[in-house]
Amino acid sequence: MSHPLDLHQLAQDIKQWGLSLGFQQVGICDTDLTPEEPRLQAWLDKQYHGEMDWMARHGMMRARPHELLPGTLRVISVRMNYLPAKAAFASTLKNPRLGYVSRYALGRDYHKVLRNRLKKLGDMIRERCGDTQYRPFVDSAPLLERPLAAKAGLGWTGKHSLILNREAGSWFFLGELLVDIPLPVDQPQQENCGRCVACITTCPTGAIVEPGVVDARRCISYLTIELEGAIPQEFRPLIGNRIYGCDDCQLICPWNRYGQLTDEDDFSPRAVLHAPPLTELFAWDEATFLRITEGSAIRRIGHLRWLRNVAVALGNAPYDKEITTILASRLGENPMLDEHIHWAVSQQQDKRAAYAVEVQRPQQKRLVRAIEKGLPRDA
């Protein structure tokens, strides 16, 4: 830097610039995440990362931001709300014939939105400070973004492992900007979950194994997004109609009563993904999938995993002869998909049998009453 800077004023200016770029909050912290290293190692040792090999491959680098950008002194952490005005949580989750997409993925891919804004923030800082170095991150590198956000005062780590904020709940994205400027740091917020364990008890698959610790191998978000192969059969009935991600632990959280709605057009739900019939989604060919999910985070799972997820949801739907026909129409396309189709068809057949029993039961009851009354059997 060519001349001394008022670092306190610069920190305030950076926060104002962040707000002007559409972030709802900006915080600053140092790079020391030493207390997180044993927790991260214990999580990895228990194989809670599942098939996300990159989590283990980068090891403790995730807790050392200065190794990602040598010379880094501070992390500027930001949050941006994503909850749309008409999220339609209940109406979609309660209708098993519709597909539920986690609400963060209904609009444009947040990675691109936040990264572009963070780059603009970095450019503004460089314009003020001269030849300073910066690097933006949005889930794009081995970085413990949640502990950094908590350290920067954006909120505290909830028992579901997400960052919670008193004024905004948890319906927001996080992003980071590494800089080589010794800015004054912010203070962390106090933990405010108290004795509440709603997120732990409501998780359909029991993925939150202890406060703040998630076994990804059981998490529906992992199973429908990160897992590349077959979904374990034990979890398929528990997934319900969730075809991309899961919001249950957030939906039940009392702090999300204060969740703030987004005003970003990029995060507005795409109508075709908002509350779509499962039968329509399963009919998409790859070209249709790629066209509809262009610019969306959903595209990264690919057409095959998309069909896998929808097949599971169709298996969990109420019995419908059309569902069995639609499922069978894609047999032979891929062995992994075939496995899920056979499972889903079996589920539908079981429900058909149960339905037949329910239909016959009232007739049997009438027959018994008629016999008891000594009436003709056709009465």
C-alpha positions as CSV (number, residue, x, y, z in Angstrom):
1,M,0.0,0.0,0.0
2,S,1.4,3.4,-0.9
3,H,0.1,5.3,2.1
4,P,-1.3,4.5,5.5
5,L,-4.9,3.5,5.8
6,D,-7.5,4.2,8.4
7,L,-8.3,0.5,8.9
8,H,-11.3,1.1,11.1
9,Q,-12.8,3.3,8.5
10,L,-11.9,0.9,5.7
11,A,-13.7,-1.9,7.6
12,Q,-16.8,0.2,7.9
13,D,-16.6,1.1,4.2
14,I,-16.2,-2.5,3.2
15,K,-19.4,-3.4,5.2
16,Q,-21.3,-0.6,3.5
17,W,-20.0,-1.7,0.1
18,G,-21.1,-5.2,0.8
19,L,-24.6,-4.0,1.7
20,S,-24.8,-2.0,-1.5
21,L,-23.9,-5.2,-3.5
22,G,-26.8,-7.0,-2.0
23,F,-25.3,-8.8,1.0
24,Q,-27.4,-8.6,4.1
25,Q,-24.5,-8.7,6.5
26,V,-20.7,-8.5,6.3
27,G,-18.3,-9.6,9.1
28,I,-14.6,-9.8,9.5
29,C,-12.4,-12.3,11.3
30,D,-8.8,-13.5,11.5
31,T,-7.7,-16.8,10.0
32,D,-7.1,-18.8,13.2
33,L,-9.4,-21.9,13.2
34,T,-7.1,-24.0,15.3
35,P,-9.9,-25.0,17.7
36,E,-11.8,-26.5,14.7
37,E,-9.0,-28.8,13.6
38,P,-9.6,-31.6,16.2
39,R,-13.3,-31.5,15.5
40,L,-12.8,-31.7,11.8
41,Q,-10.3,-34.6,12.2
42,A,-12.8,-36.5,14.5
43,W,-15.6,-36.0,11.9
44,L,-13.4,-37.4,9.1
45,D,-12.1,-40.3,11.3
46,K,-15.7,-41.4,11.8
47,Q,-16.2,-41.4,8.0
48,Y,-19.1,-38.9,8.4
49,H,-18.1,-37.3,5.1
50,G,-19.2,-40.4,3.2
51,E,-18.1,-40.5,-0.5
52,M,-17.0,-36.8,-0.4
53,D,-13.4,-37.8,-0.7
54,W,-12.3,-34.2,-1.3
55,M,-13.2,-33.5,2.3
56,A,-10.5,-35.9,3.5
57,R,-8.1,-35.2,0.7
58,H,-7.6,-31.5,1.7
59,G,-7.4,-32.4,5.4
60,M,-6.6,-29.6,7.7
61,M,-6.2,-27.1,4.9
62,R,-9.9,-26.4,5.4
63,A,-9.1,-24.9,8.7
64,R,-6.2,-22.8,7.4
65,P,-7.3,-20.1,5.1
66,H,-3.8,-18.6,4.8
67,E,-2.7,-21.7,3.0
68,L,-5.2,-21.1,0.2
69,L,-3.9,-17.5,-0.3
70,P,-0.5,-17.0,1.1
71,G,-0.3,-13.7,3.0
72,T,-4.0,-13.8,4.0
73,L,-4.6,-11.9,7.2
74,R,-8.4,-11.6,7.3
75,V,-11.5,-13.3,6.1
76,I,-14.5,-11.1,5.1
77,S,-17.5,-13.3,5.6
78,V,-20.9,-12.4,4.0
79,R,-24.4,-13.7,4.0
80,M,-27.2,-13.3,1.4
81,N,-30.8,-14.3,2.0
82,Y,-32.4,-16.7,-0.5
83,L,-35.9,-17.6,0.8
84,P,-38.5,-16.7,-1.8
85,A,-41.8,-15.1,-0.9
86,K,-43.9,-18.1,-2.0
87,A,-41.7,-21.0,-0.8
88,A,-44.7,-23.4,-0.7
89,F,-43.0,-25.7,1.8
90,A,-46.1,-27.4,3.3
91,S,-48.2,-27.7,0.2
92,T,-45.4,-29.4,-1.7
93,L,-44.1,-31.7,1.1
94,K,-47.6,-32.8,2.1
95,N,-48.4,-33.8,-1.5
96,P,-46.4,-37.0,-2.2
97,R,-47.3,-36.8,-5.9
98,L,-45.1,-33.6,-6.2
99,G,-41.4,-33.3,-6.1
100,Y,-39.8,-31.2,-3.4
101,V,-36.6,-29.3,-4.2
102,S,-34.7,-27.6,-1.4
103,R,-35.6,-24.0,-1.5
104,Y,-32.1,-22.7,-2.0
105,A,-32.0,-24.5,-5.4
106,L,-35.2,-23.2,-7.0
107,G,-33.5,-20.2,-8.7
108,R,-30.2,-19.4,-10.2
109,D,-27.0,-21.2,-9.0
110,Y,-26.0,-19.2,-5.9
111,H,-22.3,-20.0,-6.5
112,K,-22.2,-17.7,-9.5
113,V,-24.3,-14.9,-7.9
114,L,-22.3,-14.6,-4.7
115,R,-18.9,-15.1,-6.4
116,N,-19.6,-12.3,-8.8
117,R,-20.6,-9.9,-6.0
118,L,-17.6,-10.9,-3.9
119,K,-15.3,-10.2,-6.8
120,K,-16.8,-6.8,-7.1
121,L,-16.2,-6.2,-3.4
122,G,-12.6,-7.3,-3.9
123,D,-12.2,-4.8,-6.8
124,M,-13.6,-2.0,-4.6
125,I,-11.1,-2.8,-1.9
126,R,-8.3,-2.9,-4.3
127,E,-9.3,0.4,-5.8
128,R,-9.1,1.9,-2.4
129,C,-6.0,0.1,-1.1
130,G,-3.8,-0.3,-4.2
131,D,-1.9,-3.5,-4.9
132,T,-3.7,-5.7,-2.3
133,Q,-4.4,-9.4,-2.9
134,Y,-7.9,-11.0,-2.5
135,R,-9.6,-14.2,-3.4
136,P,-13.4,-15.0,-3.3
137,F,-14.9,-18.3,-2.2
138,V,-18.4,-19.8,-2.4
139,D,-18.2,-23.5,-1.7
140,S,-15.4,-23.5,-4.2
141,A,-12.4,-24.5,-2.1
142,P,-11.5,-26.4,1.1
143,L,-12.6,-23.8,3.6
144,L,-14.6,-24.1,6.8
145,E,-17.1,-21.4,5.9
146,R,-19.5,-21.9,8.8
147,P,-16.9,-21.5,11.6
148,L,-15.5,-18.5,9.8
149,A,-19.0,-17.0,9.6
150,A,-19.5,-17.6,13.3
151,K,-16.2,-16.1,14.1
152,A,-17.0,-13.0,12.0
153,G,-20.2,-12.4,14.0
154,L,-22.7,-13.5,11.3
155,G,-24.4,-15.9,13.7
156,W,-23.8,-19.0,15.8
157,T,-23.6,-22.7,14.8
158,G,-27.0,-24.3,15.4
159,K,-27.4,-27.9,16.4
160,H,-28.1,-28.8,12.8
161,S,-24.6,-27.4,12.0
162,L,-25.9,-24.4,10.0
163,I,-25.3,-20.8,11.0
164,L,-28.2,-19.2,12.8
165,N,-28.8,-15.5,13.1
166,R,-31.2,-13.8,15.5
167,E,-32.7,-11.5,12.9
168,A,-32.6,-13.9,9.9
169,G,-32.7,-17.5,11.0
170,S,-30.7,-19.7,8.6
171,W,-32.2,-19.0,5.2
172,F,-29.1,-17.5,3.7
173,F,-26.0,-18.3,1.7
174,L,-22.4,-17.7,2.9
175,G,-19.4,-16.5,1.0
176,E,-15.9,-15.4,1.9
177,L,-13.3,-13.0,0.6
178,L,-9.7,-13.6,1.7
179,V,-7.6,-10.4,2.0
180,D,-4.1,-9.4,3.1
181,I,-5.2,-6.4,5.1
182,P,-5.0,-6.4,8.9
183,L,-8.6,-5.1,9.3
184,P,-10.2,-4.9,12.8
185,V,-12.2,-8.0,13.5
186,D,-15.8,-8.5,14.7
187,Q,-17.0,-10.3,17.8
188,P,-18.8,-13.7,17.6
189,Q,-22.5,-13.9,18.6
190,Q,-23.6,-15.8,21.7
191,E,-25.1,-19.3,21.1
192,N,-28.8,-19.1,21.4
193,C,-30.2,-22.7,20.8
194,G,-30.5,-23.4,24.5
195,R,-32.1,-26.7,25.2
196,C,-34.0,-26.9,21.9
197,V,-33.4,-30.1,20.0
198,A,-36.1,-29.8,17.4
199,C,-33.8,-30.1,14.4
200,I,-32.3,-33.3,15.9
201,T,-35.6,-35.0,16.6
202,T,-37.2,-34.0,13.3
203,C,-34.5,-35.2,10.9
204,P,-36.2,-38.0,8.9
205,T,-33.0,-40.1,8.8
206,G,-31.5,-39.3,12.1
207,A,-28.5,-37.6,10.4
208,I,-27.8,-35.2,13.2
209,V,-25.9,-37.6,15.5
210,E,-25.1,-35.0,18.2
211,P,-25.5,-31.2,18.5
212,G,-23.6,-29.6,15.6
213,V,-22.5,-32.9,14.1
214,V,-24.1,-34.3,10.9
215,D,-23.4,-37.8,9.6
216,A,-23.6,-37.0,5.9
217,R,-24.1,-40.6,5.0
218,R,-27.6,-40.4,6.5
219,C,-28.4,-36.9,5.4
220,I,-31.1,-36.6,2.6
221,S,-29.2,-33.6,1.1
222,Y,-26.1,-35.8,0.8
223,L,-28.1,-38.8,-0.5
224,T,-29.9,-36.9,-3.2
225,I,-27.0,-34.6,-4.2
226,E,-23.5,-35.8,-3.3
227,L,-24.0,-39.5,-3.4
228,E,-23.1,-40.8,-6.9
229,G,-24.3,-44.4,-6.6
230,A,-27.3,-46.2,-5.3
231,I,-29.2,-44.8,-2.3
232,P,-29.2,-47.3,0.5
233,Q,-32.6,-49.0,0.7
234,E,-33.0,-48.2,4.4
235,F,-33.2,-44.5,3.6
236,R,-35.4,-44.6,0.5
237,P,-38.8,-44.7,2.3
238,L,-37.6,-41.9,4.6
239,I,-36.7,-39.6,1.7
240,G,-40.4,-39.2,0.8
241,N,-40.8,-36.8,-2.1
242,R,-37.6,-34.9,-1.6
243,I,-35.8,-35.1,-4.9
244,Y,-33.0,-32.5,-4.3
245,G,-31.9,-31.7,-0.8
246,C,-33.9,-31.4,2.4
247,D,-35.0,-28.4,4.5
248,D,-36.6,-30.2,7.5
249,C,-34.1,-29.1,10.1
250,Q,-34.5,-25.5,9.0
251,L,-38.3,-25.7,8.8
252,I,-38.6,-26.8,12.4
253,C,-36.1,-24.3,13.8
254,P,-37.9,-21.7,16.0
255,W,-35.3,-19.0,14.9
256,N,-36.6,-19.3,11.3
257,R,-39.8,-17.6,12.4
258,Y,-37.6,-14.5,11.8
259,G,-36.3,-15.7,8.5
260,Q,-36.0,-12.8,6.0
261,L,-37.2,-13.1,2.4
262,T,-34.9,-12.4,-0.5
263,D,-35.3,-9.5,-2.8
264,E,-32.9,-11.1,-5.4
265,D,-34.6,-11.9,-8.7
266,D,-32.0,-14.6,-9.3
267,F,-33.3,-16.6,-6.4
268,S,-37.0,-16.5,-7.6
269,P,-38.3,-20.0,-8.1
270,R,-38.4,-21.4,-11.6
271,A,-42.1,-22.4,-12.0
272,V,-41.2,-25.8,-13.5
273,L,-39.3,-26.7,-10.3
274,H,-41.5,-25.1,-7.7
275,A,-44.1,-27.9,-7.1
276,P,-43.7,-30.2,-10.1
277,P,-45.6,-33.5,-10.6
278,L,-43.2,-36.4,-10.2
279,T,-44.6,-38.2,-13.2
280,E,-43.6,-35.2,-15.4
281,L,-40.1,-35.0,-13.9
282,F,-39.5,-38.7,-14.6
283,A,-40.4,-38.2,-18.3
284,W,-37.6,-35.7,-18.9
285,D,-35.0,-36.8,-21.3
286,E,-31.4,-35.5,-20.8
287,A,-31.8,-32.6,-23.2
288,T,-34.9,-31.4,-21.3
289,F,-33.1,-31.8,-18.0
290,L,-30.1,-29.8,-19.2
291,R,-32.3,-27.1,-20.7
292,I,-34.5,-26.6,-17.7
293,T,-31.6,-26.7,-15.2
294,E,-29.3,-24.4,-17.1
295,G,-27.8,-21.9,-14.6
296,S,-29.2,-24.0,-11.7
297,A,-27.3,-25.8,-8.9
298,I,-29.4,-28.8,-9.8
299,R,-27.6,-29.4,-13.0
300,R,-24.5,-30.6,-11.3
301,I,-26.1,-33.9,-10.2
302,G,-26.7,-34.9,-13.8
303,H,-29.7,-36.5,-15.5
304,L,-29.1,-40.0,-14.2
305,R,-29.0,-39.1,-10.5
306,W,-32.1,-36.8,-11.1
307,L,-34.0,-39.8,-12.4
308,R,-32.7,-42.0,-9.5
309,N,-34.1,-39.5,-7.0
310,V,-37.4,-39.1,-8.8
311,A,-37.8,-42.9,-9.0
312,V,-37.4,-43.1,-5.2
313,A,-40.0,-40.4,-4.7
314,L,-42.4,-42.2,-7.1
315,G,-42.0,-45.4,-5.1
316,N,-43.0,-43.4,-2.0
317,A,-46.0,-41.9,-3.7
318,P,-49.6,-43.3,-3.2
319,Y,-50.4,-46.2,-5.4
320,D,-51.2,-45.2,-9.0
321,K,-51.2,-47.6,-11.9
322,E,-49.8,-44.8,-14.1
323,I,-46.7,-44.6,-11.8
324,T,-45.9,-48.2,-12.4
325,T,-46.2,-47.8,-16.1
326,I,-44.0,-44.7,-16.2
327,L,-41.4,-46.3,-14.0
328,A,-41.2,-49.4,-16.2
329,S,-40.8,-47.2,-19.3
330,R,-37.2,-46.4,-18.4
331,L,-36.0,-49.9,-17.5
332,G,-32.9,-50.8,-19.3
333,E,-31.4,-47.4,-19.6
334,N,-28.9,-47.8,-16.7
335,P,-28.2,-50.6,-14.2
336,M,-28.1,-48.2,-11.2
337,L,-31.4,-46.6,-12.3
338,D,-32.9,-50.0,-12.9
339,E,-32.3,-51.0,-9.3
340,H,-34.2,-47.9,-8.0
341,I,-37.0,-48.5,-10.5
342,H,-37.5,-52.1,-9.4
343,W,-37.5,-50.9,-5.8
344,A,-40.1,-48.2,-6.6
345,V,-42.3,-50.6,-8.6
346,S,-42.2,-53.1,-5.7
347,Q,-43.3,-50.3,-3.3
348,Q,-46.2,-49.4,-5.6
349,Q,-47.2,-53.1,-5.8
350,D,-47.2,-53.4,-2.0
351,K,-49.4,-50.3,-1.8
352,R,-51.7,-51.8,-4.4
353,A,-52.1,-54.9,-2.3
354,A,-52.7,-52.8,0.8
355,Y,-55.2,-50.7,-1.1
356,A,-57.1,-53.8,-2.2
357,V,-57.3,-55.0,1.4
358,E,-58.7,-51.6,2.5
359,V,-61.3,-51.6,-0.3
360,Q,-62.4,-55.2,0.6
361,R,-62.5,-54.6,4.4
362,P,-65.8,-52.5,4.4
363,Q,-67.4,-55.1,2.2
364,Q,-66.4,-57.9,4.6
365,K,-67.7,-55.9,7.6
366,R,-71.1,-55.4,5.9
367,L,-71.2,-59.2,5.2
368,V,-70.4,-60.0,8.8
369,R,-73.1,-57.6,10.1
370,A,-75.6,-59.1,7.7
371,I,-74.9,-62.7,8.8
372,E,-75.2,-61.6,12.4
373,K,-78.6,-60.1,11.8
374,G,-79.7,-63.2,9.9
375,L,-80.2,-61.3,6.7
376,P,-79.7,-62.7,3.2
377,R,-76.1,-62.3,2.1
378,D,-77.1,-60.1,-0.8
379,A,-79.0,-57.7,1.4
